[in-house]
């Protein structure tokens, strides 16, 4: 349900930007880092929206990947520590059994 709401919000923003872009036929000069170009406002709005959307997804994806890798390392470490604890418990129980048998 949460993802559906997020999708609907993104869809509404996209529809609003397309609607605003369709009504603006003016050509503007856009100065970017290396050069400048003549673009219609609708094309400029759509391309900048798409670039921002993709950049946001890439940044979120990198953070998600970092968390998943960290989680994998932590789960392996936890499994290794649990195995060590079970080995120690087995050795203690074997030692207590041998003490009981001697009596």
SVG drawing of the C-alpha trace seen along z (x, -y; Angstrom):
<svg xmlns="http://www.w3.org/2000/svg" viewBox="-2 -32 38 75">
<polyline fill="none" stroke="black" stroke-width="0.4" points="0.0,0.0 2.9,-2.4 4.5,-1.8 1.2,-2.4 0.9,-5.8 4.5,-6.7 3.9,-5.7 0.7,-7.8 2.5,-10.8 5.3,-10.5 2.7,-10.0 0.8,-13.1 4.1,-15.1 4.9,-13.8 1.5,-14.6 1.7,-18.2 5.1,-18.7 3.9,-17.4 0.9,-19.6 2.9,-22.7 5.4,-21.8 2.8,-21.3 1.4,-24.8 4.8,-26.5 6.0,-26.6 8.6,-29.3 12.2,-28.7 14.8,-29.6 18.5,-29.6 19.8,-27.2 23.4,-27.7 25.0,-24.5 28.6,-23.8 30.3,-23.5 28.0,-25.2 24.5,-26.6 21.6,-25.5 18.2,-26.6 15.4,-24.4 11.7,-24.7 10.5,-24.9 8.5,-21.7 11.6,-19.7 13.8,-21.3 11.3,-20.6 10.8,-16.9 14.5,-16.3 15.5,-17.9 12.7,-16.1 13.8,-12.7 17.5,-13.5 16.5,-14.4 14.4,-11.3 17.1,-9.0 19.7,-10.7 17.5,-10.2 17.0,-6.5 20.7,-6.0 21.6,-7.7 18.9,-5.7 20.0,-2.5 23.6,-3.1 22.5,-3.6 20.3,-0.5 23.2,1.5 25.5,0.3 23.0,1.3 22.4,4.8 26.2,5.5 26.5,4.4 23.6,6.6 25.2,9.6 28.4,9.1 26.6,8.8 24.5,11.9 27.7,13.9 29.4,12.6 26.3,13.5 26.2,17.0 29.9,17.5 29.5,16.3 26.5,18.6 28.5,21.5 31.3,20.7 28.8,20.4 27.2,23.8 30.7,25.4 31.6,24.0 28.3,25.2 28.9,28.7 32.4,28.9 31.1,27.7 28.3,30.3 30.7,33.0 33.1,32.0 30.2,32.1 29.1,35.5 32.6,36.9 32.7,35.4 29.4,37.1 30.6,40.4 33.7,40.4 31.7,40.0"/>
</svg>
